Amino acid sequence: MSETAARLEQEPGPAGRTVFGHPIGLVNLFNVELWERFSYYGMVGILAYYLYYSLDQGGLGLPQTTATGIVGAYGGLVYLSTVLGGWLSDRVFGMERMVFYGGFVVMIGHIALAILPGLAGVGVGLVCVALGSGALKANASSLLGTLYAKGDARCDGGFTLFYLGINIGAFVGPLLTGLLQSELGFHYGFGAAAIGMALGLAQYIVFRRNLGNHGKQPTNPLPAEARKKAALIGVAIVVVIVLVLLTGLVTLANLKWVTTGVIVLAAIAYFLVMLISDKVTPVEKSRVGAFIPLFIANAAFWSLFQQMFTALAVYSDERMDWNIFGWTAPSAWIQAEEPVWIILLSPVFAVIWTKLRERAPSTPMKFAIGVIGMGVAFLLFLIFAGSTGKSTPAIAVFFIMAVFAISELMLSPIGLSVTTKLAPEAFRAQMMALYFFSVGLGTSISGVLAGFYSPNNEHAYFGISGGITIVIGLIVVALSPWIRRKMEGVH
């Protein structure tokens, strides 16, 4: 019997039960993440179109490059806000409560998008969704990690199943909101996202007891005398942000560049804090060092993957043939193609990693394969480059998305899992926030890159993007032995 299984069996009540060999708390976190991703991907799937469609189409009429830049920057800010969610969890509230608070704020954001018109609704809604998603995402993943002891071979399988929940939400969300947007209007799509998050919160409240005492307390509580200082720093940060916006230093056009720069600086600062903290042991510092090249590889992967919501959203709208037996499907459905493959393949990968155990490829090699695969997927778009109009068959892109999915399964759930394993004990939730920084950096870069896309330069765009990403993956292969040594026993 594993250490985790023994510990769970000693816990009284529902928290001591297992489902398919995994802690029952996985079911609760699976469902809350499913509905959060339903709402997030449902909303972001139609967001670019809402921003750049003309007024008579129900949109706001912004320039297309500005719209895709906003979507990329917004995605980056979602993941940047995980640092706040992680800090509040580690120092004040604990992970379990932050999951609930985050979900509630997400729901408020989607309601704002649904009922407030124009840029006011966009501003209020996206700020709330960004803050709420940041709180929920970092802490749901970290909370799941606490259900397994370090070294428990079930952990990768558990995170892969958790990732299945993410992708069920990511599949259904764009299908429903895209259909509502095309048939009834954008605000109905945003309203569906709000209802989805409400459902996720309801089930979380009902089955909260399944989590037992996991994540109830902060791992590094903030001393009472330091709380006033922390509050003043928070107020000062808000004041600075407001002043920057009022002075016009940050505009809708340059938001993607500013967001990318802020995430880079924040990530560097976070790595330094953990590497010099006296609460982090030498072994833990070595593991943090091993995480640096994985952080960069992860950012490279997501800079291409997240273009489903930026450049590839435009590609879907202008280059893909969505005719299905005489009916034209919504362009937003491109976001639902890739999750189909994740849903089909996640159980397969979960079984593979559980069966292989220590014989599975090392984490650095999994990352490298994922990054290289993502580059290859972009090169496959060259098959259709040079044609004109809506000539790329949706079914062809569906099969390209299979390569997206295999690459994602090699990297993303493994990244979530290894982050919990490499995390210093005093920085568990904040280390997960740092992982999401890499996703946020890639997401923000996807908005930057989308500004260079047009149907006239597809050979250069897909060729250069894919080629550079493959090179990054090969560099990770070369560094793999060094990374494994630095991981200090973590496979």
C-alpha positions, 0 to 999 in steps of 0.5 A, a space after each residue: 500500500 502506498 504512503 498516500 493510500 495509507 494516509 487516506 484510509 486513516 482519514 475519517 469520513 468521505 476524504 478517506 475513500 478512493 475512486 478508481 484507485 485515486 483519492 475521492 477529492 480528485 472528483 470534486 476538483 475534476 468537476 470544478 475545473 471542468 466548469 471553470 474551463 467551460 466558462 473560460 474557453 467558452 468566453 475566450 473562444 468568442 472574445 476575439 470575434 466580439 472585439 473585431 467584428 463590426 458593430 452591425 455584427 454585434 462586435 465592437 469594431 476594433 482593429 483585428 491585430 488589436 483584438 488578437 493582441 488583447 486576447 493574448 494579453 488577457 490570457 497572459 494576465 489570467 496566468 499572471 494573476 495566479 501569483 496573487 492567488 498563490 500568495 493569498 493561499 500560502 500566506 492567508 486563506 489556504 488553497 481550499 478556500 481560494 478555489 471557492 473565492 476564485 470561482 465566485 469572482 469568475 462567475 461575476 466576471 462572466 455576468 458583467 460580460 453578459 449584461 454590460 455593453 461595450 468596452 465597459 463590460 469587457 473591462 470589468 468582465 475580463 478583470 474579474 475573470 482574470 483575477 478569479 481564474 488566477 486564484 482558482 487555477 493555481 490552487 486547484 492544481 496545487 490542492 490536487 497535488 496534496 492528495 498524493 505523497 511525493 513519489 506516489 506513482 499515481 500522481 501523473 495518472 491523477 493529473 492526467 485524469 484531472 486534465 481530462 476534466 479541463 478538456 471536457 470543459 474546453 470542448 463543450 464551452 466553445 461549442 455552446 457559446 459559439 452556437 449561441 453567439 452565431 444564433 442569438 448574439 455575443 451576450 448570450 454566449 457570455 451568459 452561458 459561461 456565467 451559468 457554467 461557472 455557477 454550476 461548478 461552484 454549486 457542486 464544489 460547495 456540496 462535495 467540499 467535505 471530500 477534500 477532508 483537511 487538505 488545503 484548509 490552512 496556509 502553508 506559510 502563514 503571514 504573521 499578524 504584524 505583517 498583514 498591514 504592510 502587505 495590505 499597504 503594498 497591495 493598495 500601492 500596486 493598485 494605485 500604480 496600475 490605475 495611474 499607468 492606465 490614466 496616463 496612457 502609457 498602456 493602451 489597447 494596442 501595446 497591452 500585449 507587449 507590456 503584459 509580456 514584459 511584466 510576466 518576464 520580470 515577475 518570473 525572474 523575481 519569483 525564481 530569485 525569491 525562491 533561490 535565495 529564501 532561507 526557507 528553501 533547502 539546498 535540495 529544493 533550490 536545486 529542483 527550482 533550478 531544474 525548473 528554469 529550462 522547463 519553464 522556458 520550454 513550456 512558454 515556447 509550447 504555449 506561444 503556439 498552442 494558445 494561437 487557437 484563440 488569436 491567429 488561428 481564430 482569425 484563420 478559422 474565420 477567414 481561411 477554413 471551410 465550415 460547411 457541414 451538409 449545407 450548414 455553416 458551423 461557427 468559426 469558434 468551433 476550432 477551439 473545440 476540435 483539439 479537446 476532442 482528441 484530449 478526451 479520447 487520448 487522456 485515459 490512454 496516456 493515464 494508463 501508459 504513465 501508470 503502467 510504465 512508472 519509472 520506465 516512462 521517459 523522464 520529465 525533461 524528455 516528455 517536455 522536449 517531445 511536446 515542444 517538438 510536436 507543437 512545432 511539427 503541428 504548425 508546419 502542417 499548416 504549410 500544406 494549405 498555405 498559398 491558397 485563398 479564401 475559405 478553402 482549408 477543410 475543417 476536417 483537415 484542421 481537426 486532424 492537425 489538432 490531433 498533433 496539438 493534443 498529443 503534444 499537449 498530453 506529453 507536456 501539460 499534465 506532466 508539467 502540472 504534476 512535476 511542478 508539485 514535485 519540484 515545489 519547495 514546501 514553503 512555496 507550494 501554491 506559489 510554485 504552481 503560480 510560477 508554472 502558470 507564469 510560463 503558460 501566461 508568458 506563452 499566451 501573451 506571446 501568442 498575441 504578439 505573434 498573431 500581429 504578424 499573421 495574415 493570409 498572405 504570409 502563411 508560408 513564413 508565419 507557420 514555417 518560422 514559428 514551427 521551426 524555431 519551436 522545434 529547435 527549442 525542443 531539441 535544446 531541451 533534449 540536449 539539456 535533459 541529463 543536466 536537468 535530471 541531475 538538478 531534479 534531485 531524484 524526481 523522475 
